[in-house]
Amino acid sequence: MEELHRIDLTYITERIISIICSSACPEDLYLQNLKKIIPMLESKHGHNYMLITLSQKHDVLTKMTHKVFNTGWLDLLAPSLDQIFNVCTAMENWLQGNPKHVLVLHCRGDRGRLGVLVASYIHFTNMSASADLSLDHYAMRKFYNDKLSALMIPSQKRYVWMVGSMLKGGLRMNHSQSFLLCVVLYGVPKIRPDEGCCLFLKVYQSLQAVCTSPVYHVNAAQTDRLYIVLQPAQLLKGDIMVVCYDKNKQSASRQVVFRLQFHTGLVVGHSLSFCKADLDCAAEDSCFPDDGKVELLFSESPERIAGREQWLNEHSVTVDYDTLDPLVRRDSFQDWTHPQTGRLQQSISILFPVSRADSESFLLAADDHYS
């Protein structure tokens, strides 16, 4: 319990520091700790430190120190690819700007976000063969393995893998748009004792809801797979999140069955498949079948494709098209619209002239530049 109420400050390397605080830490104790840590950083490093906060913006923290970048990364989600590259670029430029410069990575709550950044930065700087950087990489890997990797969700690990694979040249991103036609759930979760569930999907592009499916009433004992057909097909490009909810009328609530994040650049051919271990929430849920998986079916156009006539559910599955129901319509991210992304990008451009291409151009060129 004591560990949950304190701030953990660690020198990952001589020039990269982490400040980690549990979300269970009371606000007043959190601020008391910060008021001790910030003066310590300033006494040791003067104005040569930059603080990158991976949590939501905190006005008090911003007033405490002279240089803060608020990423606004959300708990238990993977940041977008361009956000990862933006922050890694800022880190590299700051450290290269002056040998006295140090970085402070601040994370309150989900440590998985810090895991994404540390692992991505290792990939990002892996092109250098200097002895000093090799020692830093060893220290960062040890910190990542000891304190962060076990706390990351599947989507966060997927985005780290994408960053590393792009930089190594092994992943060539598909930059064309794709139509998502259907989501197939193989193995229905047994959420309630009667083995019934009411499942629906919400699809997000850059965390903005773009599509909500009807509600499918399913009996897990009678159905081994479920076809959720999007009508009309949804045109997608970039960072996508698919969330499957179970709607519970009795308790007037909904719960996440699985969530997954990916980039459409991964789509090669007409499908992406995710097993249980690849699905956020479901990976540790005993209600989700161990051999269950989710398949996303795509097309270059919304027209009919071969095999579409087979997307038929069992007769026991009924469909409710009332997407105006507040439990279905409610958007978990309706009040969050990347408020810090623009300011972060602008601040980086002003204070740290970017030596690489901007994030969009970087994503387009990464395959060739690092191959």
LOVEXPA-701861 format. One record per residue (C-alpha): z, x, y; residue in three letters; residue number from 0. Coordinates in steps of 0.05 Angstrom, whole numbers, plus 5000, padded with zeros to 4 digits. Layout:
! LOVEXPA-701861
      w      u      v   resn   resi
      Z      X      Y    ALA    NUM
...
This chain:
! LOVEXPA-701861
      w      u      v   resn   resi
   5000   5000   5000    MET      0
   5016   5057   5047    GLU      1
   4947   5086   5038    GLU      2
   4916   5020   5060    LEU      3
   4953   5024   5126    HIS      4
   4935   5094   5147    ARG      5
   4874   5130   5173    ILE      6
   4845   5186   5130    ASP      7
   4816   5243   5170    LEU      8
   4777   5295   5129    THR      9
   4737   5356   5149    TYR     10
   4679   5347   5101    ILE     11
   4649   5411   5128    THR     12
   4669   5454   5188    GLU     13
   4624   5411   5232    ARG     14
   4625   5342   5199    ILE     15
   4689   5301   5200    ILE     16
   4703   5233   5170    SER     17
   4753   5181   5196    ILE     18
   4764   5127   5144    ILE     19
   4808   5066   5153    CYS     20
   4819   5007   5106    SER     21
   4803   4938   5132    SER     22
   4873   4919   5109    ALA     23
   4903   4963   5162    CYS     24
   4934   4919   5217    PRO     25
   4898   4924   5284    GLU     26
   4958   4951   5323    ASP     27
   4971   5006   5271    LEU     28
   4896   5023   5271    TYR     29
   4896   5032   5346    LEU     30
   4960   5072   5345    GLN     31
   4929   5120   5296    ASN     32
   4865   5126   5337    LEU     33
   4906   5142   5399    LYS     34
   4933   5202   5362    LYS     35
   4868   5224   5330    ILE     36
   4822   5221   5391    ILE     37
   4865   5269   5434    PRO     38
   4869   5316   5375    MET     39
   4793   5317   5369    LEU     40
   4786   5330   5444    GLU     41
   4838   5385   5444    SER     42
   4803   5421   5387    LYS     43
   4730   5407   5403    HIS     44
   4729   5387   5476    GLY     45
   4666   5348   5493    HIS     46
   4629   5378   5434    ASN     47
   4640   5322   5386    TYR     48
   4599   5258   5376    MET     49
   4630   5198   5342    LEU     50
   4585   5154   5300    ILE     51
   4619   5089   5280    THR     52
   4591   5054   5218    LEU     53
   4633   4992   5231    SER     54
   4624   4936   5281    GLN     55
   4631   4956   5354    LYS     56
   4702   4962   5378    HIS     57
   4711   4961   5453    ASP     58
   4778   4997   5452    VAL     59
   4748   5054   5411    LEU     60
   4689   5058   5459    THR     61
   4737   5066   5518    LYS     62
   4778   5120   5483    MET     63
   4723   5171   5476    THR     64
   4663   5195   5517    HIS     65
   4609   5193   5464    LYS     66
   4606   5137   5413    VAL     67
   4545   5109   5376    PHE     68
   4558   5039   5347    ASN     69
   4512   5027   5289    THR     70
   4539   4958   5274    GLY     71
   4527   4966   5199    TRP     72
   4556   4907   5162    LEU     73
   4608   4911   5106    ASP     74
   4580   4909   5035    LEU     75
   4507   4912   5057    LEU     76
   4456   4968   5058    ALA     77
   4430   4987   5127    PRO     78
   4355   4984   5138    SER     79
   4312   5045   5125    LEU     80
   4296   5056   5198    ASP     81
   4371   5052   5215    GLN     82
   4386   5106   5163    ILE     83
   4331   5152   5190    PHE     84
   4352   5139   5262    ASN     85
   4424   5160   5249    VAL     86
   4405   5220   5206    CYS     87
   4358   5243   5261    THR     88
   4413   5237   5313    ALA     89
   4460   5276   5268    MET     90
   4410   5332   5257    GLU     91
   4392   5337   5331    ASN     92
   4464   5339   5353    TRP     93
   4484   5393   5304    LEU     94
   4423   5435   5320    GLN     95
   4433   5427   5395    GLY     96
   4494   5473   5398    ASN     97
   4532   5512   5345    PRO     98
   4597   5484   5374    LYS     99
   4575   5412   5364    HIS    100
   4613   5371   5311    VAL    101
   4602   5302   5283    LEU    102
   4656   5250   5271    VAL    103
   4636   5194   5223    LEU    104
   4682   5134   5232    HIS    105
   4684   5078   5181    CYS    106
   4733   5020   5180    ARG    107
   4728   4975   5119    GLY    108
   4672   4984   5067    ASP    109
   4667   5058   5051    ARG    110
   4600   5046   5018    GLY    111
   4566   5051   5086    ARG    112
   4594   5121   5094    LEU    113
   4568   5137   5025    GLY    114
   4498   5115   5046    VAL    115
   4500   5160   5107    LEU    116
   4529   5222   5074    VAL    117
   4482   5218   5014    ALA    118
   4422   5203   5058    SER    119
   4438   5261   5104    TYR    120
   4441   5308   5045    ILE    121
   4370   5286   5027    HIS    122
   4349   5289   5100    PHE    123
   4370   5362   5109    THR    124
   4352   5386   5039    ASN    125
   4289   5420   5062    MET    126
   4328   5479   5091    SER    127
   4345   5536   5043    ALA    128
   4397   5570   5087    SER    129
   4461   5594   5053    ALA    130
   4505   5559   5104    ASP    131
   4471   5492   5092    LEU    132
   4476   5502   5017    SER    133
   4552   5508   5025    LEU    134
   4553   5447   5069    ASP    135
   4512   5408   5018    HIS    136
   4561   5427   4964    TYR    137
   4620   5403   5006    ALA    138
   4585   5338   5024    MET    139
   4566   5324   4952    ARG    140
   4638   5336   4929    LYS    141
   4664   5290   4984    PHE    142
   4612   5237   4965    TYR    143
   4627   5241   4890    ASN    144
   4702   5243   4898    ASP    145
   4712   5189   4951    LYS    146
   4650   5147   4962    LEU    147
   4600   5139   4905    SER    148
   4644   5094   4862    ALA    149
   4654   5046   4920    LEU    150
   4580   5034   4935    MET    151
   4545   4970   4916    ILE    152
   4477   4972   4879    PRO    153
   4436   4957   4941    SER    154
   4469   5014   4979    GLN    155
   4453   5062   4922    LYS    156
   4381   5035   4920    ARG    157
   4371   5052   4993    TYR    158
   4398   5122   4983    VAL    159
   4350   5130   4925    TRP    160
   4292   5105   4968    MET    161
   4309   5155   5024    VAL    162
   4314   5213   4975    GLY    163
   4251   5194   4937    SER    164
   4210   5187   5002    MET    165
   4233   5254   5028    LEU    166
   4218   5289   4962    LYS    167
   4149   5258   4962    GLY    168
   4159   5222   4896    GLY    169
   4159   5152   4927    LEU    170
   4097   5130   4964    ARG    171
   4113   5067   5002    MET    172
   4065   5009   5001    ASN    173
   4059   4988   5074    HIS    174
   4021   4923   5064    SER    175
   4051   4855   5070    GLN    176
   4067   4815   5006    SER    177
   4076   4742   4992    PHE    178
   4138   4725   4952    LEU    179
   4118   4667   4907    LEU    180
   4173   4658   4857    CYS    181
   4242   4685   4836    VAL    182
   4257   4682   4762    VAL    183
   4329   4683   4738    LEU    184
   4334   4705   4665    TYR    185
   4402   4683   4640    GLY    186
   4440   4630   4679    VAL    187
   4512   4646   4699    PRO    188
   4568   4604   4670    LYS    189
   4605   4591   4734    ILE    190
   4643   4527   4717    ARG    191
   4676   4505   4652    PRO    192
   4623   4453   4640    ASP    193
   4572   4510   4646    GLU    194
   4536   4474   4702    GLY    195
   4516   4505   4769    CYS    196
   4476   4486   4830    CYS    197
   4435   4547   4851    LEU    198
   4393   4559   4913    PHE    199
   4364   4620   4947    LEU    200
   4362   4645   5018    LYS    201
   4312   4700   5037    VAL    202
   4325   4745   5096    TYR    203
   4278   4793   5132    GLN    204
   4316   4844   5175    SER    205
   4377   4799   5164    LEU    206
   4343   4739   5195    GLN    207
   4338   4678   5149    ALA    208
   4264   4663   5137    VAL    209
   4267   4617   5076    CYS    210
   4315   4570   5039    THR    211
   4298   4542   4971    SER    212
   4317   4473   4943    PRO    213
   4380   4467   4902    VAL    214
   4370   4472   4827    TYR    215
   4420   4435   4783    HIS    216
   4424   4475   4719    VAL    217
   4464   4472   4655    ASN    218
   4473   4543   4629    ALA    219
   4480   4518   4557    ALA    220
   4412   4485   4560    GLN    221
   4372   4533   4603    THR    222
   4356   4606   4588    ASP    223
   4315   4619   4651    ARG    224
   4304   4588   4718    LEU    225
   4240   4589   4761    TYR    226
   4253   4582   4835    ILE    227
   4184   4572   4866    VAL    228
   4178   4583   4941    LEU    229
   4136   4530   4974    GLN    230
   4101   4554   5015    PRO    231
   4099   4626   4991    ALA    232
   4137   4671   5040    GLN    233
   4101   4729   5074    LEU    234
   4148   4789   5077    LEU    235
   4147   4860   5103    LYS    236
   4202   4911   5112    GLY    237
   4275   4905   5094    ASP    238
   4288   4842   5053    ILE    239
   4351   4810   5025    MET    240
   4352   4755   4973    VAL    241
   4417   4718   4963    VAL    242
   4430   4667   4907    CYS    243
   4486   4617   4920    TYR    244
   4522   4566   4877    ASP    245
   4537   4502   4915    LYS    246
   4602   4468   4896    ASN    247
   4604   4397   4921    LYS    248
   4675   4384   4899    GLN    249
   4705   4440   4940    SER    250
   4651   4435   4995    ALA    251
   4638   4509   4988    SER    252
   4587   4558   4964    ARG    253
   4594   4626   4931    GLN    254
   4547   4684   4922    VAL    255
   4519   4691   4851    VAL    256
   4479   4753   4866    PHE    257
   4451   4790   4925    ARG    258
   4398   4844   4928    LEU    259
   4366   4885   4983    GLN    260
   4300   4922   4978    PHE    261
   4241   4944   5021    HIS    262
   4173   4914   5009    THR    263
   4146   4985   5005    GLY    264
   4172   4985   4934    LEU    265
   4125   4929   4913    VAL    266
   4070   4957   4870    VAL    267
   4032   4906   4831    GLY    268
   4060   4836   4828    HIS    269
   4133   4841   4809    SER    270
   4200   4874   4819    LEU    271
   4255   4868   4766    SER    272
   4329   4878   4774    PHE    273
   4379   4879   4716    CYS    274
   4452   4859   4723    LYS    275
   4474   4929   4743    ALA    276
   4423   4926   4801    ASP    277
   4451   4862   4831    LEU    278
   4506   4861   4883    ASP    279
   4564   4815   4864    CYS    280
   4535   4799   4795    ALA    281
   4543   4871   4770    ALA    282
   4618   4863   4764    GLU    283
   4619   4788   4749    ASP    284
   4636   4767   4677    SER    285
   4604   4699   4690    CYS    286
   4536   4732   4698    PHE    287
   4505   4747   4629    PRO    288
   4503   4821   4611    ASP    289
   4430   4817   4592    ASP    290
   4412   4775   4654    GLY    291
   4360   4798   4703    LYS    292
   4322   4775   4765    VAL    293
   4247   4782   4773    GLU    294
   4211   4773   4840    LEU    295
   4137   4754   4835    LEU    296
   4090   4774   4891    PHE    297
   4017   4767   4910    SER    298
   3970   4794   4964    GLU    299
   3956   4722   4983    SER    300
   3990   4655   4977    PRO    301
   3935   4629   4932    GLU    302
   3946   4612   4859    ARG    303
   3953   4672   4813    ILE    304
   3945   4679   4739    ALA    305
   4005   4652   4701    GLY    306
   4032   4609   4757    ARG    307
   4023   4547   4715    GLU    308
   4077   4574   4668    GLN    309
   4131   4571   4722    TRP    310
   4160   4507   4694    LEU    311
   4234   4494   4684    ASN    312
   4267   4456   4627    GLU    313
   4271   4381   4633    HIS    314
   4347   4387   4641    SER    315
   4337   4423   4708    VAL    316
   4336   4376   4768    THR    317
   4319   4394   4839    VAL    318
   4351   4372   4904    ASP    319
   4305   4383   4964    TYR    320
   4358   4367   5017    ASP    321
   4359   4435   5051    THR    322
   4392   4402   5112    LEU    323
   4458   4399   5075    ASP    324
   4505   4443   5116    PRO    325
   4526   4482   5054    LEU    326
   4453   4500   5042    VAL    327
   4429   4507   5113    ARG    328
   4487   4549   5138    ARG    329
   4465   4620   5152    ASP    330
   4516   4675   5138    SER    331
   4484   4720   5190    PHE    332
   4466   4670   5243    GLN    333
   4513   4703   5294    ASP    334
   4492   4774   5279    TRP    335
   4425   4799   5304    THR    336
   4431   4875   5304    HIS    337
   4463   4876   5374    PRO    338
   4473   4951   5371    GLN    339
   4408   4973   5341    THR    340
   4369   4973   5406    GLY    341
   4424   5008   5445    ARG    342
   4433   5060   5390    LEU    343
   4358   5075   5390    GLN    344
   4357   5079   5466    GLN    345
   4418   5124   5470    SER    346
   4391   5171   5418    ILE    347
   4324   5176   5454    SER    348
   4358   5192   5521    ILE    349
   4412   5241   5497    LEU    350
   4378   5272   5437    PHE    351
   4303   5279   5444    PRO    352
   4278   5264   5375    VAL    353
   4245   5324   5343    SER    354
   4214   5282   5287    ARG    355
   4171   5221   5296    ALA    356
   4205   5156   5313    ASP    357
   4231   5116   5254    SER    358
   4169   5073   5243    GLU    359
   4121   5131   5245    SER    360
   4169   5172   5204    PHE    361
   4169   5120   5149    LEU    362
   4094   5117   5149    LEU    363
   4086   5193   5147    ALA    364
   4145   5213   5103    ALA    365
   4105   5214   5038    ASP    366
   4054   5263   5064    ASP    367
   4100   5304   5108    HIS    368
   4149   5320   5053    TYR    369
   4104   5322   4993    SER    370
